[in-house]
């Protein structure tokens, strides 16, 4: 049994019936009919322009010179130092320190 399943309280049949009754009596959210469900379209098909604008707005904005992902082996104490002393953004701080050590100007 998982921790989540231990924390979820089981509801009684009476409580379930009460919840269903309240859902059915909500005038602002009537249950869809079978005919309405047959006519339903996917969001992207019903609102293509809005769906496209949402899709474009997701994620980080494109950058002119994106960073490259690599694999590098570092001593554990170096990684621990940056994680502990720089917190969130420790990889960017490490990148900045490498730039300084190489004598490169800050990007951007």
Secondary structure, 3 states (H helix, E strand, C coil): CCHHHHHCCCCCHHHHHHHHHHHHCCCCCCCCCHHHHHHCCCHHHHCHHHHHHHHHHCCCCCCCCCCCCCCCCCCHHHHHHHHHHHCCCHHHHHHHHHHHHHCCCCCC
